[in-house]
Amino acid sequence: MAKLESTMKNMVMSLTFIALAASALLAGAYVLTKKPIENTAKINQDNAIKEVLPNKQAQVGKPVNINLKGFTDPFVVYPATVNNELIGAAIQTYSNEGYGGTISIMVGLDKEGNISNYSILTSGETPGLGQKAGEWFKANGTKHDIRGKNPGKLKFKPTKDGGDIDAITASTITSRAFLKAVQSAYDAFLQYQKQANNK
């Protein structure tokens, strides 16, 4: 194969061909991986809903989007019923104020607004520090175990900020974002209940 002469035209043509080939490969990879990624995300979401509900036998209703003032994206409420009676909900919540960006969480609340459990869906927090939120706020017998607590009765902020919950050691920013997301889940649930009662 003859070597191309090193001219500007030939260099531009070569770079264009390489860019087009790389784009085609990336597009092909996207098409091949899009559906499996979506399926995995759906399975993770379904598992998180089951994990956080106050009653594992509850029926999960149709999701309802709740808009809260000051947030661009809606919060998603998955109402949970037993014998057609609301027993609580799983709420997909988030905060954009994490150290590594957005933290997305599934929070379970009973009908009184007490936290039954939570599951981290996505987080870009620092490994070994901020990522401790997945377990930190569930540690039995500690001041930072949020399960059974009600964001309407306590200040869901780190004690360092005058709140009632101990922050993750060396991860105050993550703790603030996490607790704000949980508070938002509670606020979204109250809004959902208000809307449901007005129907």
C-alpha positions in Angstrom: 0.0 0.0 0.0 1.4 3.3 -1.1 2.1 5.8 1.7 -0.1 9.0 1.5 1.7 12.2 0.9 1.8 14.3 4.1 -0.3 17.2 3.0 -2.9 19.2 4.9 -5.7 17.7 2.7 -4.6 14.2 3.4 -4.2 14.8 7.2 -7.7 16.3 7.4 -9.1 13.4 5.4 -7.4 10.9 7.7 -8.5 12.6 10.9 -12.1 12.8 9.5 -12.1 9.1 8.7 -10.8 8.3 12.2 -13.3 10.5 13.8 -16.2 9.0 11.8 -15.0 5.4 12.6 -14.7 6.2 16.3 -18.2 7.8 16.3 -19.7 4.8 14.6 -18.1 2.5 17.2 -19.3 4.6 20.1 -22.8 4.7 18.6 -22.8 1.0 18.2 -21.7 0.4 21.8 -24.4 2.8 23.0 -27.1 0.9 21.2 -25.8 -2.4 22.4 -25.5 -1.3 26.1 -28.5 1.1 26.4 -31.2 -1.6 27.1 -29.2 -3.7 29.5 -28.2 -0.6 31.5 -31.9 0.5 31.6 -33.0 -3.0 32.7 -30.3 -3.1 35.5 -31.4 0.4 36.7 -35.0 -0.7 36.8 -34.2 -3.9 38.7 -32.1 -1.9 41.2 -35.0 0.6 41.6 -37.5 -2.2 42.2 -35.2 -3.8 44.7 -34.7 -0.5 46.5 -38.5 0.1 46.7 -39.0 -3.4 48.3 -36.1 -2.9 50.7 -37.3 0.4 52.1 -41.0 -0.1 52.5 -42.4 -0.3 56.1 -44.2 -3.6 55.2 -42.6 -6.0 52.8 -46.1 -7.5 51.9 -47.4 -4.1 50.7 -48.7 -3.5 47.2 -46.8 -0.7 45.4 -49.0 1.7 43.5 -48.5 3.8 40.4 -45.6 6.3 40.9 -46.6 9.9 41.4 -44.3 12.9 40.6 -44.2 15.6 43.3 -42.7 19.0 42.6 -41.2 20.8 45.5 -40.2 24.5 45.5 -36.5 25.1 44.9 -36.0 21.8 43.0 -35.8 21.4 39.3 -36.6 17.7 39.1 -39.6 16.0 40.6 -39.5 13.6 43.5 -41.2 10.2 42.8 -43.6 8.8 45.4 -44.4 5.0 45.2 -47.4 4.7 47.5 -47.6 1.4 49.4 -50.9 -0.1 50.5 -52.1 -3.2 52.5 -55.8 -4.1 51.9 -56.2 -0.9 50.0 -55.1 1.2 53.0 -52.0 3.5 52.6 -49.3 2.3 55.0 -46.5 4.5 53.7 -44.4 5.0 50.6 -41.0 4.7 49.0 -39.8 8.1 47.8 -37.1 8.5 45.2 -35.3 11.6 46.4 -32.0 13.4 45.6 -29.7 16.2 46.5 -27.3 18.0 44.1 -25.1 19.2 47.0 -23.0 16.1 47.6 -19.2 16.4 47.6 -19.2 14.4 44.4 -22.4 15.9 42.9 -25.8 14.3 43.0 -26.8 11.7 45.5 -30.0 9.8 44.6 -31.7 7.8 47.4 -34.8 5.7 47.9 -36.4 6.5 51.3 -39.2 4.5 52.9 -41.7 6.2 55.2 -44.6 4.8 57.1 -47.9 6.7 57.0 -46.9 8.9 60.0 -43.7 9.9 58.2 -41.3 7.8 60.2 -38.3 6.5 58.3 -38.5 2.7 57.8 -35.3 2.4 55.7 -33.3 3.8 52.8 -31.1 2.7 49.9 -28.6 4.7 48.0 -29.3 4.5 44.3 -26.5 6.6 42.9 -23.6 8.5 44.5 -20.4 10.1 43.3 -19.1 10.5 46.9 -15.5 9.8 47.9 -14.9 6.0 48.4 -14.2 5.2 52.1 -15.6 8.5 53.3 -18.8 9.9 51.7 -19.8 6.5 50.4 -20.2 5.4 54.0 -23.7 7.0 53.9 -25.0 3.6 52.6 -24.5 2.2 56.1 -23.7 5.1 58.4 -27.3 6.3 58.9 -28.5 2.7 59.6 -26.0 1.9 62.5 -28.1 0.4 65.3 -28.1 2.2 68.6 -26.3 5.3 67.4 -27.4 9.0 67.2 -27.0 8.8 63.4 -29.4 5.8 62.8 -32.3 7.6 61.1 -34.6 4.6 61.0 -37.7 5.1 63.1 -37.1 8.9 63.2 -39.4 11.5 61.8 -38.0 14.5 59.8 -41.1 16.4 60.9 -40.1 16.1 64.6 -36.3 16.3 64.4 -33.9 18.7 62.7 -32.5 16.5 59.8 -29.2 18.3 59.7 -25.8 17.4 61.1 -25.3 18.3 64.8 -22.5 20.5 63.6 -25.1 22.7 61.9 -27.5 22.7 64.9 -29.3 19.5 63.8 -30.1 16.3 65.5 -28.1 13.7 63.5 -24.4 13.0 63.8 -22.6 13.5 60.5 -20.3 10.9 58.9 -16.8 11.4 60.3 -14.8 13.6 57.9 -17.7 13.8 55.5 -19.9 16.7 56.6 -20.8 17.8 53.0 -22.0 14.4 52.1 -24.0 14.1 55.4 -25.6 17.5 54.7 -26.6 16.4 51.2 -27.9 13.0 52.4 -30.0 14.5 55.2 -31.4 17.2 52.9 -32.4 14.5 50.5 -34.2 12.5 53.3 -35.9 15.7 54.5 -37.1 16.3 50.9 -38.5 12.8 50.7 -40.5 13.6 53.8 -41.7 16.9 52.3 -42.7 15.1 49.1 -44.6 12.5 51.0 -46.6 15.2 52.9 -47.4 16.9 49.6 -48.5 13.5 48.2 -50.8 12.9 51.2 -52.2 16.4 50.8 -53.0 15.9 47.1 -54.4 12.4 47.8 -56.7 13.8 50.5 -58.0 16.6 48.2 -59.1 14.1 45.5 
